Amino acid sequence: ELKNQEMATLFKDKNVDIYS
């Protein structure tokens, strides 16, 4: 499993729309 920090970084960097 990816750590929350890694997941946040990956999504924030590539899938900003998902967290928006």
N, C-alpha and C positions, 0 to 999 in steps of 0.2 A: 504493500500500500504506500501511496505517496503521502508525505507529511502535509499537513494543512498549509504550511508555508510554501512548499513546492507547488502544490495544487493551485494555491492562490496566485503564485507567480506565473505559472503556465497559463491559467485561464485569463488572468489580468493582462498578460502580454499578447495572447492570441485570441481569446474570446471575451473581450471586454463587454460585449453586448449581453452575454449571459449574466454577468453580475450587475449590469446596469439596471 
